[in-house]
Amino acid sequence: MLSFWIKAQDKLQSGCRLFLALVVDHSKGSPGTKQAALLVSDDDEHFGTIGGGAMELDLLDEAKRLLALDSFKPHLETLMHRSTEDGNASGLYCGGSQTLLKIILRQGNLPVVKEVVNCLEKDKTGSLIFSPTGVQLTEENLSKPSISSVSGENWMVEWGLLNRKRVLVVGCGHCGSALAKQMDLLGYHVVVNEPREDLNTVQELPSRTVVRSFPYDKAGSGIEHAALTFALVMTPSYPDDVDALSSLLSFPFPYIGVMGSSAKLNLIKKALLAKGHSDSDWSRIIAPAGLAIDSDTPQEIAVSVAAQILKEMP
């Protein structure tokens, strides 16, 4: 999403106007899901997607027409992915529906767009409020859904900027590195904690990855938005696993997972109990992490764990 808003900022700075379409709601079967977004500039470039297919081709043509107008009122529009008689058919037949916000961004919106870029670059909270009068940036309430809308004459859309898909990977050997790459591919904010120095697997991580070198027994310290973060322990040894898990249990991570065979996991449990942790603490730990899909290679294990995280996401 950062690259999307950097494109918007660059285009506005160059004097372009932009058509923005944002998916604010969807039902099952819709190819466009909440927070999917499309930008079209009046110099005939476009970025992002709201679901593709005939629907998006029609929207691109509509955007070009609207950008040529002197005025355009932002509004919400629901498209049905089936045949309808009311003119709201999307051109797709996959079932479901999606509601789009449509708005034109002009040079006057550049200060807000710059603030959006700043929030995304620094992983800060912030909420874009769209309404019939335009767009503004306000404080983000993390107890509310990341995107919400109110329909009617006084419609409003609130779009939280903080990436709430977050993961902490403790240990960056081959499995930890593979998982970090997989979660980055899925659009997660990825933090890797690895105190070992000069690992090729750390150097190969995507540039967006936040890399820390805290000792394993401090792995849970200093993680912003721990209550939104899924934590995975993939250290090189079971004593390091124990240290990392002991640290993580002190924080409100909604998911704490660890790899290992039954024998290794029994050792880890005994060691945690010996350190003063309770059976209730152990019940918070997913052991072993990942769905049972007969995974062996680091990449297969990463898919297994990623699938479980996707399944557990609220």
VOBA-1610 file (N, C-alpha, C; in pm, whole numbers, padded with zeros to 5 digits, always signed):
BEGIN
Met+00082-00121+00000Met+00000+00000+00000Met+00086+00127+00000Leu+00206+00119+00056Leu+00294+00236+00055Leu+00326+00278-00088Ser+00361+00183-00173Ser+00395+00217-00312Ser+00276+00280-00384Phe+00156+00236-00351Phe+00033+00291-00409Phe+00021+00440-00378Trp+00042+00475-00250Trp+00026+00615-00211Trp+00146+00701-00252Ile+00262+00641-00265Ile+00375+00716-00320Ile+00346+00753-00465Lys+00285+00660-00540Lys+00244+00690-00678Lys+00145+00805-00679Ala+00048+00801-00588Ala-00051+00909-00581Ala+00017+01042-00551Gln+00109+01042-00456Gln+00182+01164-00421Gln+00261+01217-00540Asp+00332+01128-00608Asp+00413+01171-00723Asp+00327+01230-00833Lys+00213+01167-00859Lys+00125+01215-00966Lys+00065+01352-00931Leu+00023+01368-00807Leu-00032+01498-00766Leu+00074+01606-00772Gln+00196+01572-00731Gln+00305+01670-00735Gln+00339+01712-00878Ser+00314+01623-00973Ser+00343+01655-01113Ser+00228+01730-01180Gly+00121+01756-01103Gly+00009+01834-01156Gly-00108+01753-01205Cys-00104+01622-01189Cys-00213+01536-01236Cys-00331+01539-01140Arg-00447+01504-01194Arg-00562+01469-01112Arg-00575+01318-01112Leu-00635+01265-01005Leu-00642+01120-00988Leu-00784+01075-00957Phe-00825+00968-01020Phe-00949+00900-00984Phe-00912+00785-00891Leu-00974+00781-00773Leu-00951+00675-00676Leu-01077+00594-00659Ala-01065+00462-00674Ala-01173+00369-00642Ala-01123+00279-00530Leu-01201+00269-00423Leu-01164+00191-00306Leu-01277+00096-00270Val-01245-00031-00252Val-01346-00128-00209Val-01368-00111-00059Val-01488-00068-00020Val-01517-00044+00121Val-01598-00157+00184Asp-01655-00245+00100Asp-01728-00360+00152Asp-01738-00464+00040His-01751-00590+00079His-01769-00696-00019His-01838-00814+00048Ser-01900-00898-00034Ser-01959-01021+00016Ser-01890-01140-00049Lys-01915-01258+00003Lys-01845-01379-00040Lys-01862-01400-00191Gly-01752-01432-00256Gly-01751-01453-00400Gly-01698-01335-00478Ser-01690-01219-00414Ser-01644-01099-00484Ser-01493-01105-00508Pro-01448-01073-00631Pro-01303-01070-00656Pro-01234-00950-00594Gly-01309-00844-00571Gly-01255-00727-00503Gly-01288-00734-00356Thr-01187-00723-00270Thr-01207-00734-00126Thr-01176-00600-00059Lys-01220-00586+00066Lys-01202-00461+00139Lys-01057-00411+00133Gln-01043-00284+00109Gln-00916-00211+00101Gln-00845-00227-00033Ala-00899-00307-00124Ala-00843-00308-00260Ala-00869-00171-00322Ala-00772-00119-00396Ala-00784+00018-00445Ala-00722+00031-00584Leu-00776+00125-00661Leu-00730+00152-00796Leu-00716+00303-00814Leu-00604+00344-00872Leu-00580+00484-00906Leu-00570+00497-01057Val-00632+00602-01111Val-00619+00634-01253Val-00583+00782-01262Ser-00476+00814-01334Ser-00433+00954-01347Ser-00481+01010-01480Asp-00491+01142-01487Asp-00540+01203-01611Asp-00435+01208-01721Asp-00315+01152-01694Asp-00218+01132-01803Asp-00218+00986-01847Asp-00329+00916-01816Asp-00358+00782-01868Asp-00270+00672-01811Glu-00237+00681-01682Glu-00172+00569-01613Glu-00264+00519-01503His-00248+00392-01466His-00328+00340-01355His-00244+00246-01271Phe-00283+00234-01143Phe-00209+00154-01045Phe-00310+00083-00955Gly-00277-00037-00911Gly-00363-00112-00822Gly-00473-00186-00895Thr-00565-00243-00820Thr-00676-00319-00878Thr-00791-00324-00779Ile-00914-00332-00832Ile-01030-00353-00746Ile-01099-00485-00781Gly-01026-00575-00849Gly-01082-00707-00876Gly-01061-00759-01016Gly-01028-00671-01110Gly-00995-00717-01244Gly-01116-00746-01331Gly-01089-00809-01446Gly-01194-00852-01537Gly-01266-00737-01605Ala-01385-00769-01659Ala-01465-00671-01731Ala-01502-00553-01641Met-01525-00581-01514Met-01560-00474-01419Met-01452-00367-01415Glu-01326-00409-01407Glu-01218-00312-01396Glu-01195-00239-01528Leu-01210-00308-01640Leu-01197-00242-01770Leu-01302-00133-01785Asp-01426-00163-01744Asp-01531-00061-01749Asp-01498+00057-01658Leu-01443+00027-01541Leu-01410+00133-01446Leu-01297+00221-01499Leu-01200+00162-01566Leu-01092+00241-01624Leu-01147+00339-01728Asp-01241+00292-01811Asp-01303+00381-01910Asp-01383+00491-01841Glu-01456+00453-01736Glu-01534+00553-01661Glu-01442+00657-01598Ala-01330+00612-01542Ala-01237+00704-01477Ala-01186+00808-01575Lys-01153+00766-01696Lys-01104+00860-01797Lys-01210+00966-01828Arg-01336+00923-01837Arg-01444+01018-01865Arg-01461+01116-01749Leu-01457+01063-01627Leu-01479+01148-01510Leu-01366+01248-01489Leu-01243+01205-01519Leu-01128+01295-01503Leu-01133+01412-01601Ala-01209+01395-01709Ala-01220+01503-01808Ala-01325+01607-01768Leu-01405+01575-01665Leu-01509+01668-01621Leu-01450+01773-01527Asp-01516+01888-01521Asp-01471+01993-01431Asp-01507+01962-01286Ser-01615+01890-01266Ser-01656+01859-01129Ser-01707+01715-01122Phe-01690+01656-01005Phe-01738+01520-00980Phe-01761+01505-00831Lys-01878+01457-00795Lys-01910+01440-00654Lys-01873+01298-00610Pro-01790+01286-00506Pro-01757+01152-00458Pro-01883+01081-00410His-01885+00949-00427His-02002+00873-00385His-01967+00726-00367Leu-02061+00652-00309Leu-02050+00508-00294Leu-02138+00441-00399Glu-02092+00327-00448Glu-02167+00253-00550Glu-02147+00103-00528Thr-02257+00029-00525Thr-02250-00116-00507Thr-02270-00187-00640Leu-02178-00276-00672Leu-02183-00355-00796Leu-02216-00499-00762Met-02309-00557-00839Met-02350-00696-00819Met-02280-00783-00923His-02221-00892-00878His-02149-00981-00969His-02242-01089-01025Arg-02348-01043-01088Arg-02448-01130-01153Arg-02537-01041-01238Ser-02625-01101-01315Ser-02718-01024-01398Ser-02821-00955-01309Thr-02843-00828-01333Thr-02945-00753-01259Thr-03023-00667-01357Glu-03136-00616-01310Glu-03219-00530-01394Glu-03211-00384-01353Asp-03130-00356-01251Asp-03125-00218-01200Asp-03001-00141-01244Gly-02924-00200-01337Gly-02807-00129-01388Gly-02684-00138-01304Asn-02687-00219-01196Asn-02571-00228-01106Asn-02490-00355-01127Ala-02506-00419-01242Ala-02426-00538-01271Ala-02282-00498-01299Ser-02189-00576-01247Ser-02046-00544-01263Ser-01988-00594-01393Gly-02060-00688-01460Gly-02004-00754-01577Gly-01939-00886-01543Leu-01932-00917-01413Leu-01879-01045-01366Leu-01993-01133-01317Tyr-01969-01263-01311Tyr-02075-01358-01274Tyr-02029-01455-01166Cys-01943-01408-01078Cys-01886-01494-00975Cys-01968-01494-00846Gly-02076-01417-00842Gly-02157-01408-00722Gly-02103-01303-00627Gly-02186-01265-00531Gly-02144-01165-00434Gly-02157-01024-00489Ser-02103-00931-00414Ser-02108-00790-00453Ser-01992-00716-00387Gln-01967-00596-00434Gln-01868-00510-00370Gln-01912-00366-00380Thr-01883-00290-00275Thr-01918-00149-00271Thr-01792-00066-00289Leu-01798+00026-00384Leu-01684+00110-00417Leu-01706+00254-00372Leu-01600+00314-00320Leu-01592+00459-00306Leu-01527+00512-00433Lys-01587+00616-00492Lys-01528+00680-00609Lys-01506+00827-00577Ile-01385+00875-00598Ile-01352+01014-00565Ile-01240+01062-00656Ile-01239+01191-00687Ile-01131+01254-00762Ile-01039+01326-00663Leu-00909+01297-00672Leu-00809+01366-00590Leu-00741+01473-00674Arg-00730+01592-00617Arg-00670+01706-00686Arg-00551+01759-00607Gln-00487+01864-00658Gln-00369+01920-00591Gln-00400+01962-00448Gly-00523+02005-00423Gly-00561+02044-00288Gly-00557+01929-00189Asn-00559+01806-00239Asn-00552+01688-00153Asn-00408+01643-00127Leu-00310+01710-00189Leu-00171+01667-00176Leu-00122+01666-00031Pro-00153+01767+00052Pro-00106+01760+00192Pro-00154+01635+00266Val-00280+01596+00243Val-00331+01475+00308Val-00259+01352+00256Val-00237+01346+00126Val-00167+01231+00068Val-00025+01222+00122Lys+00042+01335+00139Lys+00176+01334+00198Lys+00173+01280+00340Glu+00071+01317+00416Glu+00057+01264+00553Glu+00034+01113+00551Val-00043+01066+00454Val-00067+00922+00440Val+00065+00850+00415Val+00145+00901+00323Val+00275+00840+00293Val+00362+00838+00418Asn+00362+00946+00493Asn+00442+00953+00615Asn+00398+00847+00716Cys+00266+00831+00733Cys+00214+00729+00825Cys+00259+00590+00782Leu+00247+00561+00654Leu+00281+00428+00605Leu+00431+00401+00613Glu+00512+00502+00582Glu+00657+00484+00589Glu+00703+00457+00732Lys+00638+00520+00828Lys+00681+00509+00968Lys+00598+00410+01048Asp+00509+00336+00980Asp+00423+00238+01047Asp+00345+00304+01160Lys+00288+00421+01131Lys+00210+00496+01229Lys+00061+00477+01204Thr-00017+00500+01309Thr-00162+00495+01293Thr-00212+00624+01229Gly-00327+00614+01167Gly-00392+00727+01104Gly-00515+00676+01031Ser-00614+00759+01014Ser-00738+00715+00951Ser-00782+00817+00848Leu-00803+00771+00725Leu-00857+00856+00620Leu-01009+00856+00630Ile-01067+00975+00633Ile-01212+00990+00637Ile-01257+01048+00503Phe-01338+00971+00430Phe-01397+01018+00304Phe-01544+01048+00329Ser-01592+01157+00270Ser-01732+01196+00284Ser-01771+01278+00161Pro-01898+01319+00149Pro-01936+01401+00034Pro-01856+01530+00022Thr-01796+01575+00133Thr-01720+01701+00130Thr-01573+01682+00096Gly-01525+01556+00086Gly-01385+01535+00050Gly-01317+01432+00138Val-01190+01459+00170Val-01109+01362+00244Val-01022+01435+00346Gln-01006+01373+00464Gln-00919+01428+00567Gln-00855+01313+00644Leu-00747+01344+00717Leu-00677+01244+00797Leu-00700+01273+00944Thr-00739+01168+01019Thr-00764+01182+01162Thr-00692+01070+01237Glu-00709+01067+01369Glu-00653+00960+01450Glu-00724+00829+01420Glu-00650+00719+01428Glu-00706+00587+01401Glu-00745+00519+01532Asn-00864+00463+01534Asn-00913+00388+01650Asn-00895+00239+01621Leu-00798+00177+01687Leu-00765+00037+01656Leu-00870-00061+01708Ser-00966-00013+01787Ser-01074-00102+01831Ser-01183-00115+01725Lys-01176-00032+01621Lys-01273-00037+01512Lys-01216-00116+01395Pro-01302-00167+01305Pro-01251-00236+01186Pro-01158-00145+01106Ser-01067-00205+01031Ser-00971-00125+00956Ser-01038-00043+00847Ile-01154-00088+00799Ile-01229-00007+00704Ile-01377-00023+00735Ser-01449+00087+00737Ser-01592+00084+00765Ser-01660+00194+00686Ser-01790+00178+00666Ser-01863+00277+00588Ser-02004+00292+00641Val-02059+00411+00621Val-02198+00441+00652Val-02260+00492+00523Ser-02371+00431+00481Ser-02434+00471+00355Ser-02538+00578+00380Gly-02607+00619+00275Gly-02709+00722+00286Gly-02660+00856+00237Glu-02743+00957+00256Glu-02709+01091+00206Glu-02582+01144+00269Asn-02564+01120+00398Asn-02444+01165+00469Asn-02346+01050+00486Trp-02317+00984+00376Trp-02229+00866+00379Trp-02089+00904+00428Met-02019+00805+00477Met-01883+00826+00523Met-01806+00694+00514Val-01680+00703+00480Val-01590+00588+00478Val-01471+00620+00566Glu-01436+00528+00654Glu-01318+00544+00740Glu-01220+00431+00708Trp-01099+00468+00671Trp-00997+00372+00626Trp-00874+00385+00714Gly-00854+00289+00803Gly-00737+00289+00890Gly-00611+00253+00814Leu-00504+00328+00839Leu-00382+00311+00761Leu-00285+00209+00819Leu-00293+00182+00949Leu-00198+00087+01007Leu-00223-00052+00950Asn-00115-00117+00907Asn-00127-00255+00860Asn-00151-00345+00981Arg-00271-00399+00991Arg-00305-00483+01106Arg-00271-00630+01084Lys-00220-00661+00969Lys-00167-00795+00944Lys-00019-00792+00980Arg+00016-00849+01094Arg+00150-00832+01148Arg+00203-00965+01198Val+00331-00988+01179Val+00393-01113+01223Val+00533-01085+01276Leu+00569-01157+01382Leu+00704-01155+01438Leu+00762-01293+01421Val+00876-01303+01353Val+00946-01430+01335Val+01073-01424+01420Val+01083-01514+01516Val+01199-01518+01605Val+01291-01630+01558Gly+01406-01589+01504Gly+01499-01683+01443Gly+01490-01673+01292Cys+01604-01657+01228Cys+01603-01638+01082Cys+01698-01734+01014Gly+01684-01863+01048Gly+01750-01966+00970Gly+01671-01986+00842His+01685-02102+00781His+01618-02126+00652His+01466-02123+00667Cys+01413-02180+00776Cys+01268-02182+00795Cys+01215-02043+00830Gly+01283-01974+00919Gly+01240-01840+00956Gly+01244-01744+00838Ser+01349-01755+00758Ser+01362-01670+00640Ser+01251-01699+00539Ala+01224-01828+00517Ala+01118-01865+00423Ala+00983-01813+00469Leu+00956-01821+00600Leu+00829-01771+00652Leu+00820-01620+00639Ala+00928-01549+00672Ala+00927-01403+00660Ala+00898-01361+00516Lys+00959-01429+00420Lys+00935-01397+00279Lys+00791-01426+00240Gln+00737-01538+00288Gln+00600-01575+00256Gln+00500-01474+00312Met+00522-01431+00435Met+00429-01336+00496Met+00441-01198+00432Asp+00560-01160+00389Asp+00577-01035+00314Asp+00498-01042+00184Leu+00504-01156+00117Leu+00430-01174-00008Leu+00280-01160+00014Leu+00233-01198+00132Leu+00091-01190+00165Leu+00050-01053+00219Gly+00144-00960+00222Gly+00111-00824+00261Gly+00119-00795+00409Tyr+00188-00880+00484Tyr+00201-00859+00628Tyr+00316-00763+00659His+00301-00694+00772His+00413-00619+00831His+00498-00722+00904Val+00621-00742+00860Val+00705-00851+00909Val+00820-00796+00993Val+00832-00847+01116Val+00947-00819+01201Val+01021-00950+01223Val+01152-00949+01200Val+01237-01066+01224Val+01332-01033+01338Asn+01336-01119+01438Asn+01430-01102+01550Asn+01537-01211+01541Glu+01660-01169+01515Glu+01771-01265+01500Glu+01899-01204+01556Pro+01946-01252+01673Pro+02068-01197+01731Pro+02196-01248+01666Arg+02189-01358+01592Arg+02311-01409+01529Arg+02355-01314+01418Glu+02484-01297+01403Glu+02538-01201+01307Glu+02575-01267+01175Asp+02570-01185+01068Asp+02623-01223+00936Asp+02555-01347+00878Leu+02425-01359+00895Leu+02352-01470+00834Leu+02307-01431+00694Asn+02337-01514+00596Asn+02290-01488+00460Asn+02138-01481+00455Thr+02073-01563+00536Thr+01927-01568+00535Thr+01865-01435+00580Val+01935-01361+00663Val+01887-01228+00703Val+01909-01129+00590Gln+02024-01137+00527Gln+02057-01044+00420Gln+01965-01061+00299Glu+01904-01179+00284Glu+01818-01207+00169Glu+01673-01168+00192Leu+01640-01114+00309Leu+01502-01078+00339Leu+01456-00961+00253Pro+01326-00951+00225Pro+01274-00834+00152Pro+01309-00704+00224Ser+01327-00599+00148Ser+01374-00473+00205Ser+01277-00413+00305Arg+01148-00448+00294Arg+01049-00394+00388Arg+01058-00456+00527Thr+01128-00569+00539Thr+01133-00642+00665Thr+01203-00559+00773Val+01143-00555+00891Val+01206-00491+01007Val+01291-00597+01077Val+01422-00576+01082Val+01514-00675+01141Val+01567-00621+01274Arg+01553-00701+01380Arg+01604-00666+01513Arg+01701-00774+01557Ser+01788-00738+01652Ser+01889-00834+01700Ser+01882-00852+01851Phe+01761-00843+01908Phe+01745-00864+02051Phe+01784-01008+02087Pro+01840-01031+02205Pro+01861-01169+02251Pro+01728-01244+02250Tyr+01735-01376+02231Tyr+01611-01453+02224Tyr+01526-01436+02349Asp+01590-01418+02465Asp+01511-01405+02587Asp+01449-01266+02603Lys+01468-01180+02502Lys+01402-01049+02499Lys+01321-01035+02370Ala+01288-01147+02307Ala+01227-01145+02174Ala+01094-01070+02169Gly+01019-01073+02278Gly+00889-01007+02278Gly+00894-00860+02314Ser+01008-00812+02358Ser+01020-00673+02404Ser+01015-00575+02287Gly+00951-00462+02308Gly+00956-00353+02212Gly+00878-00375+02084Ile+00790-00474+02080Ile+00709-00497+01960Ile+00585-00409+01968Glu+00574-00314+01877Glu+00455-00229+01874Glu+00335-00309+01828His+00221-00283+01890His+00095-00348+01855His+00105-00500+01869Ala+00159-00544+01983Ala+00174-00688+02007Ala+00039-00759+01999Ala-00068-00694+02040Ala-00200-00757+02040Ala-00251-00785+01899Leu-00185-00728+01799Leu-00222-00754+01659Leu-00122-00847+01590Thr-00019-00889+01661Thr+00096-00956+01599Thr+00098-01106+01626Phe+00112-01184+01520Phe+00128-01329+01532Phe+00277-01359+01545Ala+00314-01434+01648Ala+00456-01460+01678Ala+00491-01606+01651Leu+00601-01628+01580Leu+00649-01762+01548Leu+00791-01778+01596Val+00820-01888+01664Val+00953-01915+01716Val+01019-02021+01629Met+01134-01985+01570Met+01206-02074+01480Met+01356-02059+01504Thr+01399-02070+01627Thr+01539-02051+01662Thr+01619-02177+01631Pro+01753-02172+01642Pro+01835-02288+01605Pro+01841-02400+01709Ser+01787-02380+01830Ser+01798-02484+01932Ser+01681-02477+02028Tyr+01654-02589+02096Tyr+01540-02587+02187Tyr+01562-02497+02309Pro+01684-02482+02365Pro+01701-02384+02473Pro+01669-02241+02428Asp+01708-02209+02302Asp+01674-02077+02250Asp+01523-02064+02231Asp+01458-02172+02186Asp+01312-02171+02175Asp+01248-02140+02310Val+01299-02205+02414Val+01245-02184+02549Val+01261-02038+02592Asp+01379-01982+02569Asp+01402-01842+02606Asp+01307-01749+02531Ala+01291-01775+02400Ala+01204-01689+02319Ala+01059-01702+02363Leu+01013-01824+02383Leu+00874-01845+02425Leu+00847-01782+02561Ser+00942-01796+02651Ser+00926-01737+02784Ser+00908-01587+02775Ser+00982-01523+02686Ser+00967-01379+02665Ser+00832-01346+02603Leu+00794-01419+02499Leu+00669-01390+02428Leu+00547-01404+02518Leu+00553-01498+02611Leu+00438-01521+02700Leu+00410-01404+02793Ser+00503-01310+02802Ser+00484-01192+02886Ser+00405-01082+02815Phe+00370-01105+02689Phe+00305-01002+02609Phe+00177-01057+02546Pro+00086-00967+02504Pro-00047-01011+02458Pro-00053-01055+02312Phe+00044-01131+02266Phe+00038-01182+02129Phe-00083-01275+02116Pro-00166-01260+02013Pro-00284-01346+01999Pro-00250-01487+01954Tyr-00131-01505+01901Tyr-00088-01635+01850Tyr+00061-01648+01876Ile+00101-01756+01942Ile+00242-01786+01963Ile+00264-01929+01915Gly+00346-01947+01813Gly+00370-02079+01758Gly+00517-02116+01764Val+00542-02247+01768Val+00680-02296+01769Val+00686-02425+01688Met+00795-02443+01616Met+00815-02566+01539Met+00876-02674+01628Gly+00860-02799+01585Gly+00930-02905+01657Gly+00857-03038+01652Ser+00934-03144+01674Ser+00878-03278+01685Ser+00812-03294+01822Ser+00739-03402+01841Ser+00674-03427+01970Ser+00776-03433+02083Ala+00888-03501+02056Ala+00991-03514+02160Ala+01048-03377+02197Lys+01077-03295+02097Lys+01132-03162+02124Lys+01030-03075+02197Leu+00905-03084+02157Leu+00802-03001+02220Leu+00780-03042+02365Asn+00794-03170+02395Asn+00784-03214+02535Asn+00897-03154+02619Leu+01018-03150+02562Leu+01130-03089+02633Leu+01104-02940+02657Ile+01052-02873+02555Ile+01023-02730+02567Ile+00920-02705+02676Lys+00815-02786+02677Lys+00711-02769+02779Lys+00768-02787+02920Lys+00847-02894+02939Lys+00906-02918+03071Lys+00996-02803+03114Ala+01073-02749+03020Ala+01163-02639+03052Ala+01085-02512+03089Leu+00976-02486+03018Leu+00895-02368+03051Leu+00829-02382+03188Leu+00780-02502+03218Leu+00720-02524+03349Leu+00825-02507+03459Ala+00947-02554+03431Ala+01056-02541+03529Ala+01094-02395+03551Lys+01070-02310+03450Lys+01100-02167+03463Lys+00987-02092+03534Gly+00882-02163+03573Gly+00774-02099+03646Gly+00649-02072+03566His+00649-02110+03438His+00528-02092+03358His+00426-02199+03394Ser+00301-02173+03363Ser+00192-02261+03401Ser+00140-02340+03281Asp+00054-02438+03310Asp-00013-02511+03202Asp-00098-02416+03119Ser-00153-02315+03184Ser-00232-02215+03111Ser-00144-02139+03012Asp-00021-02107+03053Asp+00074-02044+02961Asp+00099-02135+02841Trp+00123-02262+02869Trp+00152-02357+02761Trp+00034-02368+02664Ser-00087-02355+02715Ser-00206-02365+02629Ser-00214-02251+02529Arg-00141-02142+02554Arg-00138-02030+02458Arg-00050-02061+02338Ile+00033-02162+02349Ile+00133-02190+02245Ile+00081-02294+02147Ile+00090-02263+02019Ile+00055-02358+01914Ile+00179-02441+01886Ala+00173-02570+01921Ala+00291-02655+01912Ala+00251-02794+01860Pro+00287-02829+01740Pro+00369-02750+01648Pro+00285-02650+01568Ala+00349-02543+01526Ala+00282-02443+01443Ala+00261-02498+01303Gly+00154-02452+01238Gly+00130-02489+01099Gly+00020-02591+01083Leu-00043-02589+00965Leu-00144-02690+00932Leu-00075-02820+00894Ala-00144-02930+00918Ala-00088-03063+00891Ala-00099-03095+00742Ile+00003-03054+00665Ile+00001-03079+00520Ile+00125-03155+00476Asp+00187-03231+00566Asp+00305-03311+00533Asp+00415-03223+00474Ser+00445-03113+00544Ser+00546-03019+00496Ser+00683-03058+00549Asp+00785-03047+00464Asp+00921-03085+00501Asp+01023-02975+00474Thr+01018-02916+00354Thr+01117-02814+00319Thr+01082-02683+00388Pro+01179-02591+00401Pro+01149-02461+00462Pro+01033-02389+00392Gln+01028-02398+00261Gln+00922-02331+00186Gln+00786-02395+00214Glu+00783-02528+00223Glu+00657-02597+00255Glu+00612-02565+00397Ile+00707-02562+00489Ile+00674-02526+00627Ile+00619-02384+00633Ala+00678-02294+00556Ala+00631-02155+00553Ala+00487-02148+00504Val+00454-02225+00401Val+00317-02227+00350Val+00222-02281+00457Ser+00265-02387+00526Ser+00182-02447+00631Ser+00153-02348+00743Val+00256-02278+00789Val+00238-02181+00898Val+00157-02061+00850Ala+00186-02012+00729Ala+00112-01898+00675Ala-00036-01932+00662Ala-00066-02053+00618Ala-00206-02094+00604Ala-00276-02095+00739Gln-00206-02140+00842Gln-00266-02140+00976Gln-00290-01998+01026Ile-00197-01909+01000Ile-00214-01769+01040Ile-00334-01708+00969Leu-00346-01733+00838Leu-00461-01682+00763Leu-00592-01736+00820Lys-00590-01862+00859Lys-00710-01924+00916Lys-00746-01862+01050Glu-00645-01825+01129Glu-00668-01772+01263Glu-00691-01622+01267Met-00663-01552+01156Met-00681-01406+01154Met-00826-01370+01183Pro-00851-01273+01272Pro-00990-01234+01302Pro-01055-01165+01182
//
